Amino acid sequence: MSTPQAPAVSWERLVGVLPYNVYVFDRDAQRTDFLNRSVAADMGYSPAQIDAMGERWLLALLHPDDLARMPALLARWATTADG
């Protein structure tokens, strides 16, 4: 007896409809590789406004105090094991 297969769904399509903020940030390049539609709305921006900020939108919106802490925060992830 075979088990029914679930339809293939890309993770981008799946997280694109979640009502939660989901983004993938490339730590080394310090850029956003993916964000779902909830991020812009929850931050009070339109998707077009976030797009206009480019792939470094997160860095552009961070408070200066948080931006200053960013290198130390990213460095912690450099030694974190996968999983």
The first five atom37 places (N, CA, C, CB, O) and aatype in JSON, in Angstrom:
{
  "aatype": [12, 15, 16, 14, 5, 0, 14, 0, 19, 15, 17, 6, 1, 10, 19, 7, 19, 10, 14, 18, 2, 19, 18, 19, 13, 3, 1, 3, 0, 5, 1, 16, 3, 13, 10, 2, 1, 15, 19, 0, 0, 3, 12, 7, 18, 15, 14, 0, 5, 9, 3, 0, 12, 7, 6, 1, 17, 10, 10, 0, 10, 10, 8, 14, 3, 3, 10, 0, 1, 12, 14, 0, 10, 10, 0, 1, 17, 0, 16, 16, 0, 3, 7],
  "atom_mask": [
    [1, 1, 1, 1, 1],
    [1, 1, 1, 1, 1],
    [1, 1, 1, 1, 1],
    [1, 1, 1, 1, 1],
    [1, 1, 1, 1, 1],
    [1, 1, 1, 1, 1],
    [1, 1, 1, 1, 1],
    [1, 1, 1, 1, 1],
    [1, 1, 1, 1, 1],
    [1, 1, 1, 1, 1],
    [1, 1, 1, 1, 1],
    [1, 1, 1, 1, 1],
    [1, 1, 1, 1, 1],
    [1, 1, 1, 1, 1],
    [1, 1, 1, 1, 1],
    [1, 1, 1, 0, 1],
    [1, 1, 1, 1, 1],
    [1, 1, 1, 1, 1],
    [1, 1, 1, 1, 1],
    [1, 1, 1, 1, 1],
    [1, 1, 1, 1, 1],
    [1, 1, 1, 1, 1],
    [1, 1, 1, 1, 1],
    [1, 1, 1, 1, 1],
    [1, 1, 1, 1, 1],
    [1, 1, 1, 1, 1],
    [1, 1, 1, 1, 1],
    [1, 1, 1, 1, 1],
    [1, 1, 1, 1, 1],
    [1, 1, 1, 1, 1],
    [1, 1, 1, 1, 1],
    [1, 1, 1, 1, 1],
    [1, 1, 1, 1, 1],
    [1, 1, 1, 1, 1],
    [1, 1, 1, 1, 1],
    [1, 1, 1, 1, 1],
    [1, 1, 1, 1, 1],
    [1, 1, 1, 1, 1],
    [1, 1, 1, 1, 1],
    [1, 1, 1, 1, 1],
    [1, 1, 1, 1, 1],
    [1, 1, 1, 1, 1],
    [1, 1, 1, 1, 1],
    [1, 1, 1, 0, 1],
    [1, 1, 1, 1, 1],
    [1, 1, 1, 1, 1],
    [1, 1, 1, 1, 1],
    [1, 1, 1, 1, 1],
    [1, 1, 1, 1, 1],
    [1, 1, 1, 1, 1],
    [1, 1, 1, 1, 1],
    [1, 1, 1, 1, 1],
    [1, 1, 1, 1, 1],
    [1, 1, 1, 0, 1],
    [1, 1, 1, 1, 1],
    [1, 1, 1, 1, 1],
    [1, 1, 1, 1, 1],
    [1, 1, 1, 1, 1],
    [1, 1, 1, 1, 1],
    [1, 1, 1, 1, 1],
    [1, 1, 1, 1, 1],
    [1, 1, 1, 1, 1],
    [1, 1, 1, 1, 1],
    [1, 1, 1, 1, 1],
    [1, 1, 1, 1, 1],
    [1, 1, 1, 1, 1],
    [1, 1, 1, 1, 1],
    [1, 1, 1, 1, 1],
    [1, 1, 1, 1, 1],
    [1, 1, 1, 1, 1],
    [1, 1, 1, 1, 1],
    [1, 1, 1, 1, 1],
    [1, 1, 1, 1, 1],
    [1, 1, 1, 1, 1],
    [1, 1, 1, 1, 1],
    [1, 1, 1, 1, 1],
    [1, 1, 1, 1, 1],
    [1, 1, 1, 1, 1],
    [1, 1, 1, 1, 1],
    [1, 1, 1, 1, 1],
    [1, 1, 1, 1, 1],
    [1, 1, 1, 1, 1],
    [1, 1, 1, 0, 1]
  ],
  "atom_positions": [
    [[0.85, -1.19, 0.0], [0.0, 0.0, 0.0], [0.89, 1.24, 0.0], [-0.96, 0.0, 1.23], [1.8, 1.37, 0.82]],
    [[0.61, 2.14, -0.91], [1.43, 3.35, -0.98], [0.77, 4.49, -0.21], [1.65, 3.77, -2.45], [-0.45, 4.56, -0.06]],
    [[1.64, 5.36, 0.27], [1.18, 6.54, 1.0], [0.92, 7.66, 0.02], [2.2, 6.97, 2.07], [1.75, 7.92, -0.85]],
    [[-0.23, 8.33, 0.13], [-0.5, 9.45, -0.78], [0.56, 10.53, -0.64], [-1.9, 10.05, -0.51], [1.0, 10.84, 0.47]],
    [[0.97, 11.08, -1.75], [1.98, 12.14, -1.76], [1.3, 13.5, -1.67], [2.85, 12.05, -3.03], [0.31, 13.76, -2.35]],
    [[1.85, 14.34, -0.84], [1.36, 15.71, -0.77], [1.85, 16.46, -2.0], [1.84, 16.42, 0.54], [2.94, 16.17, -2.51]],
    [[1.08, 17.4, -2.49], [1.54, 18.16, -3.66], [2.8, 18.95, -3.31], [0.42, 19.13, -4.15], [2.95, 19.44, -2.19]],
    [[3.7, 19.05, -4.25], [4.94, 19.79, -4.03], [4.61, 21.28, -3.95], [5.97, 19.52, -5.17], [3.97, 21.84, -4.83]],
    [[5.07, 21.89, -2.89], [4.85, 23.32, -2.69], [6.2, 23.92, -2.3], [3.75, 23.6, -1.58], [6.87, 23.42, -1.4]],
    [[6.58, 24.97, -2.97], [7.85, 25.6, -2.62], [7.73, 26.29, -1.27], [8.27, 26.61, -3.71], [6.66, 26.74, -0.88]],
    [[8.85, 26.35, -0.57], [8.82, 27.01, 0.74], [8.5, 28.48, 0.57], [10.16, 26.83, 1.49], [7.87, 29.07, 1.45]],
    [[8.91, 29.1, -0.53], [8.6, 30.51, -0.75], [7.1, 30.74, -0.87], [9.32, 31.02, -2.0], [6.56, 31.71, -0.35]],
    [[6.43, 29.82, -1.56], [4.98, 29.94, -1.7], [4.3, 29.73, -0.34], [4.43, 28.92, -2.73], [3.35, 30.43, 0.0]],
    [[4.8, 28.77, 0.41], [4.23, 28.47, 1.72], [4.37, 29.65, 2.67], [4.89, 27.24, 2.32], [3.38, 30.1, 3.25]],
    [[5.59, 30.16, 2.84], [5.76, 31.27, 3.78], [5.21, 32.57, 3.24], [7.23, 31.44, 4.12], [4.98, 33.52, 4.0]],
    [[4.98, 32.63, 1.95], [4.38, 33.83, 1.36], [2.96, 34.07, 1.83], [0.0, 0.0, 0.0], [2.49, 35.21, 1.8]],
    [[2.28, 33.03, 2.24], [0.89, 33.19, 2.68], [0.74, 33.14, 4.2], [0.03, 32.12, 2.06], [-0.36, 33.32, 4.72]],
    [[1.84, 32.91, 4.92], [1.76, 32.88, 6.38], [1.46, 34.27, 6.93], [3.08, 32.35, 6.98], [1.93, 35.27, 6.38]],
    [[0.68, 34.35, 7.99], [0.4, 35.67, 8.58], [1.49, 36.11, 9.55], [-0.95, 35.64, 9.29], [1.22, 36.89, 10.46]],
    [[2.7, 35.61, 9.38], [3.83, 35.93, 10.25], [4.93, 36.56, 9.41], [4.35, 34.67, 10.99], [4.99, 36.37, 8.2]],
    [[5.81, 37.3, 10.07], [6.95, 37.88, 9.37], [8.0, 36.8, 9.17], [7.54, 39.07, 10.15], [8.46, 36.17, 10.13]],
    [[8.37, 36.6, 7.92], [9.41, 35.64, 7.58], [10.36, 36.32, 6.61], [8.8, 34.33, 6.97], [9.96, 36.82, 5.56]],
    [[11.64, 36.34, 6.99], [12.63, 36.85, 6.04], [13.91, 36.04, 6.18], [12.9, 38.35, 6.28], [14.22, 35.5, 7.25]],
    [[14.64, 35.98, 5.09], [15.92, 35.27, 5.07], [16.98, 36.34, 4.85], [15.96, 34.15, 3.94], [17.0, 37.03, 3.84]],
    [[17.86, 36.45, 5.83], [18.91, 37.46, 5.79], [20.25, 36.77, 5.6], [18.91, 38.31, 7.09], [20.63, 35.91, 6.4]],
    [[20.96, 37.14, 4.54], [22.29, 36.59, 4.27], [23.28, 37.32, 5.17], [22.68, 36.73, 2.74], [23.62, 38.48, 4.93]],
    [[23.72, 36.62, 6.19], [24.59, 37.22, 7.2], [25.89, 37.74, 6.58], [24.9, 36.21, 8.3], [26.33, 38.84, 6.9]],
    [[26.5, 36.95, 5.71], [27.79, 37.33, 5.15], [27.68, 38.54, 4.23], [28.39, 36.17, 4.39], [28.51, 39.45, 4.29]],
    [[26.67, 38.56, 3.37], [26.48, 39.67, 2.43], [25.7, 40.83, 3.05], [25.76, 39.17, 1.18], [25.64, 41.91, 2.47]],
    [[25.12, 40.61, 4.22], [24.29, 41.59, 4.92], [23.2, 42.14, 4.0], [25.17, 42.74, 5.45], [23.05, 43.35, 3.81]],
    [[22.44, 41.2, 3.44], [21.32, 41.58, 2.58], [20.18, 40.59, 2.79], [21.76, 41.61, 1.08], [20.39, 39.47, 3.27]],
    [[19.0, 41.01, 2.43], [17.82, 40.17, 2.51], [17.68, 39.38, 1.22], [16.56, 41.0, 2.79], [17.67, 39.95, 0.14]],
    [[17.57, 38.07, 1.35], [17.37, 37.22, 0.18], [15.9, 36.92, -0.07], [18.14, 35.92, 0.35], [15.51, 36.61, -1.2]],
    [[15.08, 37.01, 0.96], [13.65, 36.72, 0.82], [12.9, 37.38, 1.96], [13.39, 35.19, 0.79], [13.39, 37.41, 3.09]],
    [[11.73, 37.9, 1.67], [10.79, 38.31, 2.73], [9.39, 38.09, 2.22], [11.02, 39.79, 3.15], [9.09, 38.26, 1.04]],
    [[8.51, 37.71, 3.16], [7.13, 37.48, 2.73], [6.34, 38.79, 2.82], [6.47, 36.39, 3.6], [6.83, 39.81, 3.29]],
    [[5.13, 38.72, 2.35], [4.31, 39.93, 2.2], [3.92, 40.56, 3.53], [3.07, 39.61, 1.43], [3.59, 41.75, 3.56]],
    [[3.96, 39.81, 4.62], [3.56, 40.35, 5.92], [4.55, 41.37, 6.47], [3.4, 39.24, 6.9], [4.16, 42.26, 7.22]],
    [[5.81, 41.24, 6.11], [6.84, 42.11, 6.68], [6.55, 43.58, 6.39], [8.21, 41.73, 6.13], [6.53, 44.39, 7.32]],
    [[6.34, 43.93, 5.15], [6.11, 45.33, 4.79], [4.88, 45.89, 5.51], [5.94, 45.47, 3.27], [4.95, 46.96, 6.11]],
    [[3.79, 45.18, 5.45], [2.55, 45.66, 6.06], [2.7, 45.83, 7.57], [1.4, 44.69, 5.76], [2.24, 46.82, 8.13]],
    [[3.34, 44.87, 8.22], [3.5, 44.94, 9.67], [4.43, 46.07, 10.1], [4.03, 43.63, 10.2], [4.35, 46.55, 11.23]],
    [[5.31, 46.49, 9.19], [6.23, 47.58, 9.51], [5.68, 48.93, 9.06], [7.58, 47.33, 8.86], [6.32, 49.97, 9.27]],
    [[4.5, 48.93, 8.43], [3.87, 50.17, 8.02], [4.31, 50.67, 6.66], [0.0, 0.0, 0.0], [4.17, 51.86, 6.35]],
    [[4.86, 49.78, 5.85], [5.31, 50.14, 4.5], [4.54, 49.32, 3.48], [6.84, 49.92, 4.35], [4.02, 48.24, 3.78]],
    [[4.49, 49.83, 2.28], [3.93, 49.04, 1.18], [5.05, 48.16, 0.64], [3.33, 49.97, 0.05], [6.22, 48.46, 0.82]],
    [[4.69, 47.06, -0.03], [5.73, 46.23, -0.66], [6.6, 47.05, -1.62], [5.1, 45.06, -1.4], [7.8, 46.81, -1.72]],
    [[6.0, 48.01, -2.32], [6.77, 48.84, -3.25], [7.8, 49.69, -2.52], [5.83, 49.75, -4.06], [8.91, 49.9, -3.02]],
    [[7.45, 50.18, -1.33], [8.39, 50.98, -0.56], [9.58, 50.13, -0.08], [7.69, 51.64, 0.65], [10.72, 50.57, -0.12]],
    [[9.29, 48.93, 0.36], [10.36, 48.03, 0.79], [11.24, 47.68, -0.41], [9.78, 46.73, 1.45], [12.47, 47.68, -0.3]],
    [[10.61, 47.38, -1.55], [11.37, 47.08, -2.77], [12.29, 48.24, -3.15], [10.42, 46.76, -3.93], [13.43, 48.03, -3.57]],
    [[11.79, 49.46, -3.0], [12.58, 50.64, -3.37], [13.81, 50.81, -2.48], [11.72, 51.89, -3.29], [14.8, 51.41, -2.88]],
    [[13.74, 50.27, -1.25], [14.89, 50.35, -0.34], [15.99, 49.36, -0.73], [14.45, 50.09, 1.1], [17.13, 49.49, -0.29]],
    [[15.65, 48.4, -1.56], [16.65, 47.43, -2.0], [16.84, 46.3, -1.02], [0.0, 0.0, 0.0], [16.12, 46.17, -0.03]],
    [[17.84, 45.48, -1.31], [18.06, 44.27, -0.51], [18.61, 44.57, 0.88], [19.01, 43.34, -1.23], [18.69, 43.67, 1.72]],
    [[18.98, 45.8, 1.13], [19.48, 46.17, 2.46], [18.42, 46.96, 3.26], [20.76, 47.01, 2.33], [18.77, 47.78, 4.11]],
    [[17.14, 46.7, 2.97], [16.05, 47.42, 3.61], [16.11, 47.32, 5.13], [14.72, 46.9, 3.12], [15.82, 48.29, 5.83]],
    [[16.47, 46.15, 5.63], [16.5, 45.97, 7.09], [17.53, 46.89, 7.72], [16.8, 44.5, 7.44], [17.26, 47.52, 8.74]],
    [[18.7, 46.95, 7.13], [19.75, 47.82, 7.66], [19.34, 49.29, 7.57], [21.06, 47.59, 6.91], [19.69, 50.09, 8.43]],
    [[18.59, 49.64, 6.52], [18.15, 51.03, 6.35], [17.13, 51.43, 7.41], [17.56, 51.22, 4.96], [17.04, 52.6, 7.76]],
    [[16.36, 50.47, 7.92], [15.3, 50.78, 8.87], [15.71, 50.62, 10.34], [14.13, 49.91, 8.6], [14.98, 51.05, 11.23]],
    [[16.85, 50.0, 10.57], [17.27, 49.8, 11.96], [17.57, 51.12, 12.66], [18.5, 48.89, 12.01], [18.09, 52.06, 12.05]],
    [[17.23, 51.18, 13.93], [17.58, 52.33, 14.76], [19.11, 52.41, 14.82], [16.94, 52.23, 16.2], [19.76, 51.37, 14.86]],
    [[19.69, 53.61, 14.84], [21.16, 53.72, 14.88], [21.82, 52.92, 16.01], [21.54, 55.16, 15.01], [22.91, 52.37, 15.81]],
    [[21.19, 52.85, 17.18], [21.75, 52.07, 18.28], [21.78, 50.58, 17.93], [20.95, 52.29, 19.57], [22.75, 49.88, 18.24]],
    [[20.71, 50.11, 17.29], [20.65, 48.7, 16.9], [21.61, 48.41, 15.75], [19.22, 48.31, 16.5], [22.22, 47.34, 15.7]],
    [[21.74, 49.36, 14.84], [22.66, 49.19, 13.72], [24.1, 49.06, 14.23], [22.54, 50.37, 12.74], [24.89, 48.28, 13.69]],
    [[24.45, 49.83, 15.26], [25.78, 49.75, 15.84], [26.04, 48.38, 16.47], [25.97, 50.85, 16.88], [27.19, 47.92, 16.5]],
    [[25.01, 47.73, 16.97], [25.13, 46.4, 17.6], [25.12, 45.27, 16.58], [24.01, 46.2, 18.59], [25.45, 44.13, 16.92]],
    [[24.76, 45.56, 15.34], [24.58, 44.53, 14.33], [25.82, 43.66, 14.11], [24.19, 45.16, 13.05], [25.68, 42.44, 14.04]],
    [[27.04, 44.22, 13.99], [28.2, 43.34, 13.79], [28.38, 42.3, 14.9], [29.46, 44.18, 13.68], [28.7, 41.15, 14.61]],
    [[28.17, 42.69, 16.13], [28.3, 41.75, 17.25], [27.2, 40.69, 17.21], [28.25, 42.49, 18.59], [27.45, 39.52, 17.48]],
    [[25.98, 41.1, 16.86], [24.88, 40.14, 16.78], [25.12, 39.13, 15.65], [23.55, 40.87, 16.56], [24.88, 37.94, 15.83]],
    [[25.59, 39.61, 14.51], [25.86, 38.71, 13.38], [27.03, 37.79, 13.69], [26.14, 39.52, 12.11], [27.04, 36.64, 13.24]],
    [[28.02, 38.27, 14.43], [29.17, 37.45, 14.78], [28.77, 36.25, 15.63], [30.21, 38.28, 15.51], [29.39, 35.19, 15.53]],
    [[27.75, 36.4, 16.45], [27.27, 35.28, 17.28], [26.78, 34.13, 16.4], [26.15, 35.73, 18.23], [26.94, 32.96, 16.76]],
    [[26.18, 34.45, 15.26], [25.65, 33.42, 14.37], [26.75, 32.68, 13.62], [24.69, 34.03, 13.38], [26.53, 31.58, 13.13]],
    [[27.93, 33.29, 13.52], [29.03, 32.68, 12.78], [29.49, 31.36, 13.4], [30.2, 33.64, 12.69], [30.01, 30.49, 12.71]],
    [[29.29, 31.23, 14.71], [29.74, 30.02, 15.41], [28.57, 29.1, 15.81], [30.53, 30.42, 16.64], [28.79, 28.1, 16.49]],
    [[27.38, 29.43, 15.41], [26.22, 28.63, 15.76], [26.12, 27.41, 14.82], [24.93, 29.48, 15.68], [26.23, 27.54, 13.6]],
    [[25.92, 26.25, 15.42], [25.81, 25.03, 14.62], [24.46, 24.99, 13.91], [26.0, 23.78, 15.49], [23.47, 25.52, 14.41]],
    [[24.44, 24.35, 12.75], [23.18, 24.14, 12.05], [22.29, 23.2, 12.86], [23.42, 23.59, 10.62], [22.77, 22.34, 13.61]],
    [[20.98, 23.38, 12.68], [20.05, 22.44, 13.31], [19.15, 22.98, 14.3], [0.0, 0.0, 0.0], [18.35, 22.24, 14.87]]
  ]
}
